């Protein structure tokens, strides 16, 4: 059976490369690099056209990335929240949001595909930030070409070794195919377990938007902290009035500014209040006892009809420096 699979790769290699890359770039956890490496090896044996392999993979990247870019451009931050919600690595979404996209702009696309978790996140984010179509296609095309070229070149250069591996798989028959399928299933299970374990470690008491509103109306004076990154606030300019602007990299500044006995409420727009919980954990390790993430974050506050201010870039810079 494995012999037939290898023959199918040789016969329909361009289509398989195109579909695999397209699906992976769309966000499905089906790695495309092994397919491109095998295709590169077959190209060195003249069983596939080298330019065709590269063109098919780059075209698939551009189509998938442009779809995400257009979604980010038209739907903004909601697309990012959806991506993080369905991702097998929600921590990657949060970490990538800490990158200064407003500084890198489109050039981040040159390296995005080499950074785990960033490949799918970058196109909608730069779209939401207003990057024009022409620069997007230029940077994304160059970045895709670099990524595809690296994988295909590895296969082309080490074709003899890869050919030996393919023959071993063919001789192993269906057992090898079952082994590969098990590895893929194991990969997905491990990523799910990492996500589940991560969320369990971040479980803590939340404060609801109704409770926070009651505290404020009854004369309470909690310090409300917006823990989103600068890039996230650039995409979504909403902010709770009077909120302190900080992020996970500003914990020391928060600790230097806010006394440990202060009541702190942290919010973000992440699934499960991920960023807020991370910052809350870090502050608790520094002696803060009265610190809670806002359940549902900024979206829940806004949906409840409570006051929301939309900041300009100038306002954000001023307040950020004031933290």
N, C-alpha and C positions, 0 to 999 in steps of 0.2 A: 504493500500500500504506500509506503514512504517513497518508493521509486516513482510512483505515479504523481505524488505530491511535488517531488523535485522536478519532474517533467512539466507539470502544470506551471511551476514557477518559471521554468525556462521558456515555456510557450506563451504564458500570459503575464510575464514578469512586469511589464509596464503598467498593465491594468492593476495588478496586485499592489505594486508600489504606490500608484496613485490613490487607490482606495484606502490602503493602510495609513498612509500619511494624512489623507483627508480626515479619516475617522479620528486619528490621534490628535490632530490639531483642532478638531471640533470639541475635544475634551474627554473622549472615551479612553480609559486607561489600557490601550493596546499599543505597546511600544512599536515604533516604526523603524528605529535605528537598525535592529537586526535584519529586517527585510531589505533595507537599503544596502547594508553590508553584503548580504548574499547577492543582491542584484549587481553590486559592483564587482564581485568575484565572477559572476556569470558574464559580465561585460568584458572582463579581461580574457575570458575564454572564447569571446566572440559569439556567445549564445544570446546576448542582449546588446542593443546599441547603447553605448555609454552616454551619448548626448540625450538619447530618448529617456533613459533612466533619470538623469538629472532634471530634464525638462518636466517629466511627469511629476516628480516629487516637488519641485519648486511651484509648479502650477497648483498642485493640491494645497500647498502651504498658503499660497496667495488667496485661493478661493475660501478656505476655511477662515483664515485671518481676516479677510475683508468682511466676511459675514459677521464676525465678532466685532470688528471695528465699526461697522454700520450700526449694529445693535447698541454699542456703547455711545455712539454719536447721537442716536435718536432717543435712547431710553436712559442714558446716564448711569447714575449710581445704582439703580435697581438691577442692572445687568451684573454689576460686580457683586452685589449681595447674593444674587442667584447663583453665580459661579462658586462663591465660597460655601454656599449652603449645600450644593451637590458635590463639591469636591471631596475626593478621598483624602486630601491633605489640606484641611482648612487652615492649619498653621502656616502653610506656604502662602495662602492668600493674604494672611495678616502680615507676614514678614515682608512680602513684596510691596504691600501698601506703605511700608516704612521707607521704601526707596524714594528718593526725591525725583519723581517723574517730571515735576514742573521744571526741574533743572536740566534733566537729560532730554526731555521732550522725545522726539521721534528716534533719536539715536539709540535709545534703550532697546529698540527693536533689533539692532545689529547683534546683540548678545542674548536676547531673550530666550531663544531656543536652546541655548546651552545651559540655562539655569532651571533646575527642576521647579515646577509650579509656576514659573513666570511666563512660559510660552503661551498659555491660554489666557492668562490674566492681562498681559500687556496690550494686545490689540484693542479690546473694549475700553481699557483705561485711557489710552491715548486718544481714542475716539471721543470719549466723554470729556476729555480735557480740551477738545476742539482742534486737534491736529488736522490740517487740511489733507485732502485725499491724495494729492500728488506726492507730498513728502512721505505720507504713510506707505504708498506703494513702492517708492524708492527705497526707504529704509527697510521695509519688510521684505522686499525682493532681495536686497543685498544680504540681509540676515539669513533668509531662507537658503540662498545660494551657498553661503558659508557653511551652514549646518548640513545641508544635503551633500555638499562637496566633501566635507570632512568624512561623513559616514561612507559614502560611495568610494572615496579614495582609499579608506582602510580596507574595504573589500577588494578593491582592485590590486592594491599592493600585496596583500596577504592572501591572494587567491589560492595558492597551492595549499596552504594550511586549511583554508575554508573548504576547499574541494575535498580534502581528506575527512573533514567533519561531516560534510554532506553525504559522502559515501558511507561513513559509519552509521549515520542515521538511516540511510537507505537499507543497509544490511540488517539493521536492528528491527526494521519493519514497524508494525503497529505499536510495538512496545515503546519505541522512541516517540511516536506521536502522542501516546498516552502520557509519557513523561513530560513532554513539552506542555501539554494541556494542564497537567498537575502543577507545573511551575507557574503558569499564568494564573491559575486559580489560587495558588498559594500567595502570589504577589498581591492579588486583590484582597484576600483575607487579611494579610499582614497590614496593608494600608488601612483597612476598615478597623482592625484592632487598635492600631496606633491612634486613629481618630477617636474611637470609643474611650480608650484609656486617657487620652489627652483631655477630653471633655469631663471625665470623672474627676481628674485631678483639679479641675477648675470649678467644681461645684462649690458654691457658697451662697449665703443668704443674699437675695436680691431685694431691692426696694421697688415697688410698683410706681407707675407714673402718678396714680391717684394718691398714694401715700406721700410722694415727694411734693405734689401740689398742696396737699393738706399741711405738711410741715412748713412750707414757705408761707402759706396764707395765715397760719397760726403763729407767725412771728419767729419761726425757727430760722436759723441762719447757716444752713449747710453750705459747704463749698462744693459747687458743681463743677466737674472737670470734664472737658471734651478731650478724650484720649485718642482721637483719630489722628492720622498723620497729616502733614501739610498737603500731600497729594490728594488724600481722601477729602479734605475740606475744600480743595480746589474743585473737585468734581461735584461735591454736594456742599453748598455754601450755607446751609441751615445750621443754626447754633441756638442753644437755649440761652436766652438773655442773661448776661452776667457770668456766663461760664468761663472758667479758666481754660486756656488752650494749652494742651500738653500732649505728649505721646509716651510710648514706652521708653524712648530715649531721653525723656525729660524728668525721670523719677527723682534724680538728685536735686534738680531745681525745685520740684514740688516739695521735697523734704526740707529744703533750705528756706522755703517761703511760708509753708503752712505748718502750724504747730501740730504735734502728734495727737493732741486731745481733740482736734477739730473733727467734726462730722463731715465725711467726704462722700459724695455721690459721683460715680464715674459712669460715663456713657460713651457709646460708639454706635456704629451701624453694622456691626458684625453679627453673624449667626451665633446664637448662644452667648452674646455679649463677650466674645472671646477676648478682644483687646482690653476691655474694661476689667475682665477677670484677671488677666495677666498683670495689669498695672496694680490692681487691688492686692494681689498676692505679694507683689514686690514691696508695696507700701506696708503691708502687714508685717513683713519680715524686718522692716525698719521701725517697728513699734507702734504703728497706727492700728487702733482697735475699732474705731467707728468708721469703717469704710465699706461701701457696698456698691456693686454695679447696679445700673438702672435696668430693670427687667424690660426687655423689648427695645431698649436703647432710644435713640433719637426718633426713630420711626414711630414707636409706640407713643411717645410724647406728642409728636405732631398729629398723629391720627386721633388722639384724644381731644384735640382742639386747644391745647395749651399754647401759650405764646412762643413763637419761634422767630428769631431774627435772621435775616440773610446778610451775611457779611460781604464786604468788598475785599479785594485782595489787599488793599492798603490797610484796612482795619485789621485783617488777620496778621499782617506783618507786625503792626504796632503791638497788638496784644501778645503775640508770641514772644516778642522781645521783653515783654513785661513780666512773663512768668518767672 
